Amino acid sequence: MQRVLFICYGNICRSTMAESVFTELVHRAGRAGEFVIDSAATSTEEIGNPPHHGTVAKLREVGIPVVAHRARQVRRAEYGNWDHIVYMDAENARGLRRIFGDDPDGKISRLLDWTERPGDVADPWYTGNFDATYRDVLAGCTAMLEQL
């Protein structure tokens, strides 16, 4: 069983989109029994909130079910619970270092580093462009599933 945790700043846009997309890709591949998938934030700002309406709208548009989720902050004690802790951008990496300290097991990675086009996942909180975010998330999740 592979345990995957997606991380972004608030856990209402990118990480919940990645959780939903990866969950659907795993389901379509007939591999649902191989994974535990969740998402969390590095901040406390959105705790308890549902996925952003833009994330929900984009996922509905492309036919991907939105996972039932409320924003939560990742805790230091969770490090050992996950095989892969996958963040969206450099700010999230700094937040994870603040929460976890080191990554002795090498389980923390940036989502697009799983692809041939490494970089940060577009943040729709600032741009409003959920299409670009979805393209990045889909590419990262697809590549990650292929490699796992």
C-alpha positions as protocol buffer text, in pm:
chain_id: "A"
residue {
  index: 1
  type: MET
  ca { x: 0 y: 0 z: 0 }
}
residue {
  index: 2
  type: GLN
  ca { x: 143 y: 336 z: -110 }
}
residue {
  index: 3
  type: ARG
  ca { x: 45 y: 632 z: 105 }
}
residue {
  index: 4
  type: VAL
  ca { x: 44 y: 967 z: -79 }
}
residue {
  index: 5
  type: LEU
  ca { x: -11 y: 1309 z: 78 }
}
residue {
  index: 6
  type: PHE
  ca { x: -50 y: 1614 z: -146 }
}
residue {
  index: 7
  type: ILE
  ca { x: 48 y: 1951 z: 4 }
}
residue {
  index: 8
  type: CYS
  ca { x: -20 y: 2315 z: -78 }
}
residue {
  index: 9
  type: TYR
  ca { x: -44 y: 2633 z: 125 }
}
residue {
  index: 10
  type: GLY
  ca { x: -415 y: 2635 z: 213 }
}
residue {
  index: 11
  type: ASN
  ca { x: -540 y: 2288 z: 110 }
}
residue {
  index: 12
  type: ILE
  ca { x: -838 y: 2422 z: -83 }
}
residue {
  index: 13
  type: CYS
  ca { x: -706 y: 2464 z: -441 }
}
residue {
  index: 14
  type: ARG
  ca { x: -405 y: 2269 z: -570 }
}
residue {
  index: 15
  type: SER
  ca { x: -361 y: 1992 z: -315 }
}
residue {
  index: 16
  type: THR
  ca { x: -730 y: 1904 z: -312 }
}
residue {
  index: 17
  type: MET
  ca { x: -729 y: 1911 z: -691 }
}
residue {
  index: 18
  type: ALA
  ca { x: -429 y: 1676 z: -692 }
}
residue {
  index: 19
  type: GLU
  ca { x: -595 y: 1449 z: -436 }
}
residue {
  index: 20
  type: SER
  ca { x: -910 y: 1428 z: -652 }
}
residue {
  index: 21
  type: VAL
  ca { x: -720 y: 1381 z: -980 }
}
residue {
  index: 22
  type: PHE
  ca { x: -483 y: 1117 z: -843 }
}
residue {
  index: 23
  type: THR
  ca { x: -773 y: 933 z: -677 }
}
residue {
  index: 24
  type: GLU
  ca { x: -958 y: 921 z: -1010 }
}
residue {
  index: 25
  type: LEU
  ca { x: -649 y: 816 z: -1209 }
}
residue {
  index: 26
  type: VAL
  ca { x: -580 y: 536 z: -961 }
}
residue {
  index: 27
  type: HIS
  ca { x: -945 y: 426 z: -984 }
}
residue {
  index: 28
  type: ARG
  ca { x: -943 y: 428 z: -1366 }
}
residue {
  index: 29
  type: ALA
  ca { x: -622 y: 223 z: -1364 }
}
residue {
  index: 30
  type: GLY
  ca { x: -786 y: -39 z: -1143 }
}
residue {
  index: 31
  type: ARG
  ca { x: -529 y: 29 z: -870 }
}
residue {
  index: 32
  type: ALA
  ca { x: -746 y: 186 z: -599 }
}
residue {
  index: 33
  type: GLY
  ca { x: -655 y: -88 z: -352 }
}
residue {
  index: 34
  type: GLU
  ca { x: -287 y: 4 z: -380 }
}
residue {
  index: 35
  type: PHE
  ca { x: -311 y: 360 z: -246 }
}
residue {
  index: 36
  type: VAL
  ca { x: -416 y: 576 z: 45 }
}
residue {
  index: 37
  type: ILE
  ca { x: -446 y: 936 z: -75 }
}
residue {
  index: 38
  type: ASP
  ca { x: -500 y: 1257 z: 120 }
}
residue {
  index: 39
  type: SER
  ca { x: -405 y: 1624 z: 115 }
}
residue {
  index: 40
  type: ALA
  ca { x: -313 y: 1891 z: 367 }
}
residue {
  index: 41
  type: ALA
  ca { x: -188 y: 2247 z: 408 }
}
residue {
  index: 42
  type: THR
  ca { x: 128 y: 2401 z: 541 }
}
residue {
  index: 43
  type: SER
  ca { x: -75 y: 2691 z: 685 }
}
residue {
  index: 44
  type: THR
  ca { x: -371 y: 2721 z: 922 }
}
residue {
  index: 45
  type: GLU
  ca { x: -558 y: 2985 z: 720 }
}
residue {
  index: 46
  type: GLU
  ca { x: -821 y: 2764 z: 555 }
}
residue {
  index: 47
  type: ILE
  ca { x: -862 y: 2488 z: 814 }
}
residue {
  index: 48
  type: GLY
  ca { x: -1211 y: 2338 z: 796 }
}
residue {
  index: 49
  type: ASN
  ca { x: -1297 y: 2493 z: 461 }
}
residue {
  index: 50
  type: PRO
  ca { x: -1414 y: 2285 z: 163 }
}
residue {
  index: 51
  type: PRO
  ca { x: -1232 y: 2284 z: -173 }
}
residue {
  index: 52
  type: HIS
  ca { x: -1228 y: 2622 z: -352 }
}
residue {
  index: 53
  type: HIS
  ca { x: -1523 y: 2677 z: -587 }
}
residue {
  index: 54
  type: GLY
  ca { x: -1280 y: 2715 z: -880 }
}
residue {
  index: 55
  type: THR
  ca { x: -1126 y: 2375 z: -809 }
}
residue {
  index: 56
  type: VAL
  ca { x: -1471 y: 2218 z: -780 }
}
residue {
  index: 57
  type: ALA
  ca { x: -1589 y: 2381 z: -1106 }
}
residue {
  index: 58
  type: LYS
  ca { x: -1279 y: 2272 z: -1301 }
}
residue {
  index: 59
  type: LEU
  ca { x: -1296 y: 1914 z: -1177 }
}
residue {
  index: 60
  type: ARG
  ca { x: -1667 y: 1893 z: -1263 }
}
residue {
  index: 61
  type: GLU
  ca { x: -1595 y: 2036 z: -1608 }
}
residue {
  index: 62
  type: VAL
  ca { x: -1347 y: 1755 z: -1680 }
}
residue {
  index: 63
  type: GLY
  ca { x: -1555 y: 1481 z: -1519 }
}
residue {
  index: 64
  type: ILE
  ca { x: -1340 y: 1413 z: -1214 }
}
residue {
  index: 65
  type: PRO
  ca { x: -1527 y: 1357 z: -887 }
}
residue {
  index: 66
  type: VAL
  ca { x: -1426 y: 1595 z: -608 }
}
residue {
  index: 67
  type: VAL
  ca { x: -1316 y: 1403 z: -300 }
}
residue {
  index: 68
  type: ALA
  ca { x: -1497 y: 1485 z: 23 }
}
residue {
  index: 69
  type: HIS
  ca { x: -1245 y: 1702 z: 202 }
}
residue {
  index: 70
  type: ARG
  ca { x: -1204 y: 1980 z: 455 }
}
residue {
  index: 71
  type: ALA
  ca { x: -877 y: 2172 z: 472 }
}
residue {
  index: 72
  type: ARG
  ca { x: -636 y: 2065 z: 743 }
}
residue {
  index: 73
  type: GLN
  ca { x: -276 y: 2139 z: 835 }
}
residue {
  index: 74
  type: VAL
  ca { x: -16 y: 1864 z: 812 }
}
residue {
  index: 75
  type: ARG
  ca { x: 144 y: 1782 z: 1149 }
}
residue {
  index: 76
  type: ARG
  ca { x: 505 y: 1695 z: 1227 }
}
residue {
  index: 77
  type: ALA
  ca { x: 398 y: 1357 z: 1369 }
}
residue {
  index: 78
  type: GLU
  ca { x: 257 y: 1256 z: 1026 }
}
residue {
  index: 79
  type: TYR
  ca { x: 594 y: 1229 z: 853 }
}
residue {
  index: 80
  type: GLY
  ca { x: 618 y: 857 z: 921 }
}
residue {
  index: 81
  type: ASN
  ca { x: 262 y: 792 z: 800 }
}
residue {
  index: 82
  type: TRP
  ca { x: 333 y: 873 z: 434 }
}
residue {
  index: 83
  type: ASP
  ca { x: 545 y: 717 z: 160 }
}
residue {
  index: 84
  type: HIS
  ca { x: 522 y: 1025 z: -61 }
}
residue {
  index: 85
  type: ILE
  ca { x: 465 y: 1383 z: 54 }
}
residue {
  index: 86
  type: VAL
  ca { x: 413 y: 1579 z: -266 }
}
residue {
  index: 87
  type: TYR
  ca { x: 408 y: 1959 z: -265 }
}
residue {
  index: 88
  type: MET
  ca { x: 316 y: 2214 z: -531 }
}
residue {
  index: 89
  type: ASP
  ca { x: 573 y: 2497 z: -513 }
}
residue {
  index: 90
  type: ALA
  ca { x: 881 y: 2642 z: -343 }
}
residue {
  index: 91
  type: GLU
  ca { x: 672 y: 2815 z: -75 }
}
residue {
  index: 92
  type: ASN
  ca { x: 524 y: 2476 z: 21 }
}
residue {
  index: 93
  type: ALA
  ca { x: 876 y: 2329 z: 41 }
}
residue {
  index: 94
  type: ARG
  ca { x: 971 y: 2599 z: 292 }
}
residue {
  index: 95
  type: GLY
  ca { x: 655 y: 2527 z: 491 }
}
residue {
  index: 96
  type: LEU
  ca { x: 730 y: 2156 z: 498 }
}
residue {
  index: 97
  type: ARG
  ca { x: 1085 y: 2222 z: 621 }
}
residue {
  index: 98
  type: ARG
  ca { x: 937 y: 2435 z: 897 }
}
residue {
  index: 99
  type: ILE
  ca { x: 695 y: 2158 z: 997 }
}
residue {
  index: 100
  type: PHE
  ca { x: 908 y: 1845 z: 945 }
}
residue {
  index: 101
  type: GLY
  ca { x: 1261 y: 1975 z: 961 }
}
residue {
  index: 102
  type: ASP
  ca { x: 1469 y: 1732 z: 756 }
}
residue {
  index: 103
  type: ASP
  ca { x: 1351 y: 1469 z: 509 }
}
residue {
  index: 104
  type: PRO
  ca { x: 1567 y: 1176 z: 622 }
}
residue {
  index: 105
  type: ASP
  ca { x: 1372 y: 920 z: 418 }
}
residue {
  index: 106
  type: GLY
  ca { x: 1365 y: 1123 z: 95 }
}
residue {
  index: 107
  type: LYS
  ca { x: 988 y: 1107 z: 69 }
}
residue {
  index: 108
  type: ILE
  ca { x: 919 y: 1476 z: 0 }
}
residue {
  index: 109
  type: SER
  ca { x: 899 y: 1580 z: -366 }
}
residue {
  index: 110
  type: ARG
  ca { x: 752 y: 1852 z: -585 }
}
residue {
  index: 111
  type: LEU
  ca { x: 466 y: 1727 z: -805 }
}
residue {
  index: 112
  type: LEU
  ca { x: 604 y: 1847 z: -1136 }
}
residue {
  index: 113
  type: ASP
  ca { x: 945 y: 1695 z: -1059 }
}
residue {
  index: 114
  type: TRP
  ca { x: 778 y: 1362 z: -1144 }
}
residue {
  index: 115
  type: THR
  ca { x: 743 y: 1493 z: -1503 }
}
residue {
  index: 116
  type: GLU
  ca { x: 986 y: 1584 z: -1778 }
}
residue {
  index: 117
  type: ARG
  ca { x: 892 y: 1948 z: -1712 }
}
residue {
  index: 118
  type: PRO
  ca { x: 993 y: 2022 z: -1352 }
}
residue {
  index: 119
  type: GLY
  ca { x: 865 y: 2340 z: -1191 }
}
residue {
  index: 120
  type: ASP
  ca { x: 597 y: 2480 z: -967 }
}
residue {
  index: 121
  type: VAL
  ca { x: 228 y: 2403 z: -1012 }
}
residue {
  index: 122
  type: ALA
  ca { x: 43 y: 2720 z: -1114 }
}
residue {
  index: 123
  type: ASP
  ca { x: -134 y: 2875 z: -814 }
}
residue {
  index: 124
  type: PRO
  ca { x: -493 y: 2972 z: -904 }
}
residue {
  index: 125
  type: TRP
  ca { x: -537 y: 3160 z: -576 }
}
residue {
  index: 126
  type: TYR
  ca { x: -340 y: 3444 z: -735 }
}
residue {
  index: 127
  type: THR
  ca { x: -412 y: 3393 z: -1104 }
}
residue {
  index: 128
  type: GLY
  ca { x: -770 y: 3262 z: -1105 }
}
residue {
  index: 129
  type: ASN
  ca { x: -653 y: 3030 z: -1384 }
}
residue {
  index: 130
  type: PHE
  ca { x: -776 y: 2686 z: -1278 }
}
residue {
  index: 131
  type: ASP
  ca { x: -717 y: 2556 z: -1633 }
}
residue {
  index: 132
  type: ALA
  ca { x: -339 y: 2601 z: -1598 }
}
residue {
  index: 133
  type: THR
  ca { x: -346 y: 2446 z: -1252 }
}
residue {
  index: 134
  type: TYR
  ca { x: -541 y: 2147 z: -1380 }
}
residue {
  index: 135
  type: ARG
  ca { x: -295 y: 2095 z: -1668 }
}
residue {
  index: 136
  type: ASP
  ca { x: -4 y: 2095 z: -1422 }
}
residue {
  index: 137
  type: VAL
  ca { x: -180 y: 1870 z: -1170 }
}
residue {
  index: 138
  type: LEU
  ca { x: -290 y: 1622 z: -1438 }
}
residue {
  index: 139
  type: ALA
  ca { x: 62 y: 1603 z: -1583 }
}
residue {
  index: 140
  type: GLY
  ca { x: 220 y: 1553 z: -1241 }
}
residue {
  index: 141
  type: CYS
  ca { x: -33 y: 1299 z: -1118 }
}
residue {
  index: 142
  type: THR
  ca { x: -19 y: 1100 z: -1443 }
}
residue {
  index: 143
  type: ALA
  ca { x: 361 y: 1084 z: -1437 }
}
residue {
  index: 144
  type: MET
  ca { x: 364 y: 996 z: -1069 }
}
residue {
  index: 145
  type: LEU
  ca { x: 117 y: 709 z: -1113 }
}
residue {
  index: 146
  type: GLU
  ca { x: 320 y: 573 z: -1407 }
}
residue {
  index: 147
  type: GLN
  ca { x: 632 y: 570 z: -1190 }
}
residue {
  index: 148
  type: LEU
  ca { x: 464 y: 413 z: -889 }
}
